[in-house]
Amino acid sequence: MEEYQKHTKDKLYQSVMDIIVRANHEMFEEAKEMCDALRELFADEFKENRQEGLQEGRQEGLQKGRSEINRLILKLSELGRTDDILKAAQDPAYQEQLLKELHL
């Protein structure tokens, strides 16, 4: 597979691979069916792993968001802009504007 990926833009290589696949169509169909069977066999495990990955991603995103907002609050506090802290807490668009303004 790595070898194929190295040559994805090589027309000659693609042509040769196409000939190989066509010449061995039955074998590739059997392999495809086996892959489908394996996907079915491991479907529950794949689903569980996917759910775990999604949960981990959400947690990371939540932590990153909190950290970003904490940096914003600290920076605004440091600058004596307490009114902006309150306004940003109520207005997500203003919050985003401040993040850009302060390069956070």
Kinemage of the C-alpha trace (Angstrom):
@kinemage 1
@onewidth
@group {chain A} dominant
@subgroup {mainchain}
@vectorlist {calphas} color= white
{ca met a 1} P 0.000 0.000 0.000
{ca glu a 2} L 2.856 2.385 0.817
{ca glu a 3} L 4.370 1.687 -2.579
{ca tyr a 4} L 1.069 2.495 -4.273
{ca gln a 5} L 0.743 5.760 -2.370
{ca lys a 6} L 4.195 6.845 -3.546
{ca his a 7} L 3.043 6.532 -7.156
{ca thr a 8} L -0.495 7.906 -7.043
{ca lys a 9} L 0.304 10.537 -9.686
{ca asp a 10} L 2.326 8.245 -11.948
{ca lys a 11} L 0.058 7.364 -14.898
{ca leu a 12} L 2.210 4.421 -16.003
{ca tyr a 13} L 2.210 2.924 -12.506
{ca gln a 14} L -1.549 3.379 -12.248
{ca ser a 15} L -2.021 1.652 -15.604
{ca val a 16} L 0.068 -1.322 -14.530
{ca met a 17} L -1.828 -1.597 -11.246
{ca asp a 18} L -5.113 -1.402 -13.135
{ca ile a 19} L -4.020 -4.294 -15.371
{ca ile a 20} L -2.975 -6.350 -12.341
{ca val a 21} L -6.284 -5.759 -10.586
{ca arg a 22} L -8.301 -6.558 -13.711
{ca ala a 23} L -6.290 -9.723 -14.362
{ca asn a 24} L -6.877 -10.864 -10.794
{ca his a 25} L -10.432 -9.616 -10.435
{ca glu a 26} L -11.744 -12.737 -8.697
{ca met a 27} L -8.957 -12.699 -6.138
{ca phe a 28} L -9.561 -9.030 -5.360
{ca glu a 29} L -13.309 -9.641 -5.044
{ca glu a 30} L -12.640 -12.437 -2.550
{ca ala a 31} L -10.355 -10.158 -0.571
{ca lys a 32} L -13.010 -7.437 -0.618
{ca glu a 33} L -15.634 -9.856 0.651
{ca met a 34} L -13.245 -10.967 3.379
{ca cys a 35} L -12.692 -7.337 4.366
{ca asp a 36} L -16.455 -6.820 4.520
{ca ala a 37} L -16.764 -9.926 6.699
{ca leu a 38} L -14.014 -8.677 9.000
{ca arg a 39} L -15.711 -5.286 9.247
{ca glu a 40} L -18.925 -7.031 10.263
{ca leu a 41} L -17.101 -9.253 12.718
{ca phe a 42} L -15.391 -6.315 14.394
{ca ala a 43} L -18.217 -3.796 13.950
{ca asp a 44} L -18.949 -3.528 17.665
{ca glu a 45} L -15.290 -3.056 18.514
{ca phe a 46} L -14.880 -0.439 15.770
{ca lys a 47} L -17.952 1.394 17.020
{ca glu a 48} L -16.683 1.321 20.597
{ca asn a 49} L -13.236 2.570 19.556
{ca arg a 50} L -14.803 5.317 17.474
{ca gln a 51} L -16.969 6.414 20.391
{ca glu a 52} L -13.937 6.467 22.684
{ca gly a 53} L -12.026 8.533 20.133
{ca leu a 54} L -14.882 10.991 19.790
{ca gln a 55} L -15.141 11.337 23.562
{ca glu a 56} L -11.399 11.928 23.874
{ca gly a 57} L -11.568 14.522 21.096
{ca arg a 58} L -14.426 16.320 22.791
{ca gln a 59} L -12.526 16.370 26.084
{ca glu a 60} L -9.410 17.760 24.401
{ca gly a 61} L -11.476 20.408 22.630
{ca leu a 62} L -13.206 21.381 25.837
{ca gln a 63} L -9.890 21.695 27.676
{ca lys a 64} L -8.412 23.749 24.843
{ca gly a 65} L -11.430 26.055 24.816
{ca arg a 66} L -11.301 26.565 28.558
{ca ser a 67} L -7.600 27.282 28.426
{ca glu a 68} L -8.113 29.816 25.640
{ca ile a 69} L -10.847 31.626 27.561
{ca asn a 70} L -8.778 31.585 30.750
{ca arg a 71} L -5.880 33.207 28.879
{ca leu a 72} L -8.295 35.824 27.532
{ca ile a 73} L -9.650 36.595 30.996
{ca leu a 74} L -6.170 36.859 32.485
{ca lys a 75} L -4.970 39.123 29.683
{ca leu a 76} L -8.005 41.394 29.931
{ca ser a 77} L -7.599 41.529 33.703
{ca glu a 78} L -3.920 42.381 33.307
{ca leu a 79} L -4.921 45.237 30.983
{ca gly a 80} L -7.588 46.445 33.418
{ca arg a 81} L -10.371 45.693 30.938
{ca thr a 82} L -12.833 44.116 33.362
{ca asp a 83} L -15.843 45.450 31.446
{ca asp a 84} L -14.621 43.515 28.408
{ca ile a 85} L -14.463 40.333 30.495
{ca leu a 86} L -18.151 40.672 31.333
{ca lys a 87} L -19.119 41.612 27.785
{ca ala a 88} L -17.125 38.691 26.338
{ca ala a 89} L -18.864 36.297 28.722
{ca gln a 90} L -22.222 37.379 27.301
{ca asp a 91} L -21.303 37.810 23.633
{ca pro a 92} L -19.448 34.995 21.814
{ca ala a 93} L -18.794 37.200 18.772
{ca tyr a 94} L -17.164 39.846 20.960
{ca gln a 95} L -15.194 37.119 22.704
{ca glu a 96} L -13.868 35.959 19.329
{ca gln a 97} L -13.029 39.548 18.398
{ca leu a 98} L -11.011 39.954 21.594
{ca leu a 99} L -9.161 36.683 21.022
{ca lys a 100} L -8.078 37.943 17.608
{ca glu a 101} L -7.267 41.419 18.883
{ca leu a 102} L -5.054 40.048 21.645
{ca his a 103} L -3.559 37.324 19.419
{ca leu a 104} L -4.658 34.519 21.723
